[in-house]
C-alpha cells in the first residue's frame, strides 16, 4: 500500500526568483540534459519551457536588471533598419547641401531677385 498525503489547506504555488530561473534554464541547455529531467527535480516542465523562451528573448536577465523588456526579434529588426535609415539620412543631407549651394549661387548671380511672396506678404 502507498502512503496517502492529506491536504488540509489550499496548495501554495512556489514562486521562483529570477536568480533561480537563471540557474535552472542553463541546466536544460547542457548537452544530454532534458527539460523534463531538470524540471522533474525542481518545477513543472511547462514552466521551464516558458522560462527558456524568456531566456532566449533576453527577458529574464532584463527583469533582473530592472530594464524594460523588449523581444530580441524587435531589437534585431531595428538593428537591420539602422543602416538603411542612415543611408537615407545621408542622401537627404546631401540634397539639402546641394539646394543651399544652388540658392547661394543664384543669389550671387542675381538670378533670384527676392524670395517668392507668401500669402499675406503683398504689402
Secondary structure as UniProt FT lines:
FT   HELIX           18..29
FT   TURN            31..32
FT   HELIX           35..42
FT   HELIX           45..57
FT   HELIX           59..65
FT   HELIX           72..108
FT   TURN            109..110
FT   TURN            119..120
//
